[in-house]
Amino acid sequence: GEPNDYRNSISLLASIPAELKLVIPGNHDLTLDETFWFENCTSPSAHLYAEARELWKEKTSIEAGIIFLEDGFHEFTLNSGAKLKVYASSATPRPSQVTEWAFGYPSNVDRYNPKGTGIWYGESRATPRTQIAKDSQIDVMMTHGPPKYMLDLDSGTGENIGCAHLFRAVRRTKPRIHAFGHAHSG
């Protein structure tokens, strides 16, 4: 989450010959999570949030086709004229014992499903930006964390660390592609 880390990532992405390069942050990108940063940073480092965000929105990044996605729905038109519907989420369930975790939320919180979609469990905290409507058509879903039981096995604990609520949203909407990471051993 240091500015130099982002500069290196931007440089790498800029070298890739693709017209569109979509980026979402994850749980280690502390300086990109406004809520986390301002609740936990010290005064001398307060400027790092704005600096980190600005790096992804600079002219050089945009000219290289790099687009930093906020949570929610995005639509792109490619040079071929094809339209691409993307849903993005940086959020990942945070283990209760972990404190340094960007974009984290308790595992009982459902950020994705509207009430009344299937069996409801957990606490609804979906916002208009994060909620995935019943009739959503998604070409590419990009989430930092995996859905429950999908390449989410933690090699240290042997537990499935993915999000059950995200699993329900993926099963319900059936995106053409779901790109995610977080679970290193997965």
Summary of the structure (lengths in Angstrom):
residues: 186
radius of gyration: 16.9
end to end distance: 22.4
largest distance: 47.7
contacts: 540
relative contact order: 0.15
helix: 27%
strand: 21%
